[in-house]
Amino acid sequence: MSVVTVSPFRRRLGWLVRFFPDKTIRYPQVLCFLRFLLKHLRGPLLVLWDRGRPHRAKAVAQFLRRHRRRLWVEWFPSY
């Protein structure tokens, strides 16, 4: 999984990657990646997501609610 970061203050782009070799990405890997983001990036985070099944899992929704002060999600429109 990867993320492109944009710093509005420093006007820099970044890229964070987390590899899950030999695994299909499911909700546990999504949760692991979100924790990784919260640990390595400061300030509020806006995540742009497709409507993939792992992103819509109940455990992911609960995680997002627990971190709603710092982590927001915007969904891409349906295809």
N, C-alpha and C positions, 0 to 999 in steps of 0.2 A: 504494500500500500504506500502511497506517496501523497504529498501535499506540496503545493506551491504557496509560499508565504509572501505577503506583501507588507512591508513596513511603511505606514503612511508618514512617519516622522523622518526616518532615515532614507526614504525613497529607494529602498533596496528590495530585490527579489531574492528569495531563498527556496531551497528545496529540501524537504525531509523525507527520508525513505525508511521504511521498516519492512524487512523481508520475512516471509513465512514460508521457508522452503518446504516443498512436498506437502503443502496443505491447501485445501480449498478455502477461500475466504468465507467465513461464516461469522455469526455474531460474536463469538469469543475473540476472534482476531480483530474485529471492529472495536470492541471494548479495549483490547490491549493497545491498539493504535491510538484511540482517544486518550487513554492514560499517558501514552508516550508524548502526545501533543501537549497536554496540560503540563507535563513535567519539563519539556524542553522549550516551550514558548511562553513568554510573559504576556500579561494583559488579556483583554477579551479576544475571543476567537470566533470567527464566522466560518462555518463549514458549508460548502455548496455540495449537495449530494444528488445523485440520481435516486430513483425509487427502488433500488435493488432490495431484495428480501433481507439480507443481513442488516441493512441500514434501518429497516422498519421493525426489527425484532423488539419484543416487549422489554427485554433486558437492556437494550440500547436506549429505548425511550425512558426507562427508569434512570439510567445513568445521566442522560441529558437533563432530566428534571432535577437531579441532585446537583448538577453543575450549571444550572441555568443562569447564574450571575456572571459566568465567565465564558460559556460555550453556547453559541446559537447555531441553528441549522436553518438553511434555506433550501428548499427542494426545487430541483429542475422540473419543468413541466413534463407531464406524461408525453410519451411519444405518440 
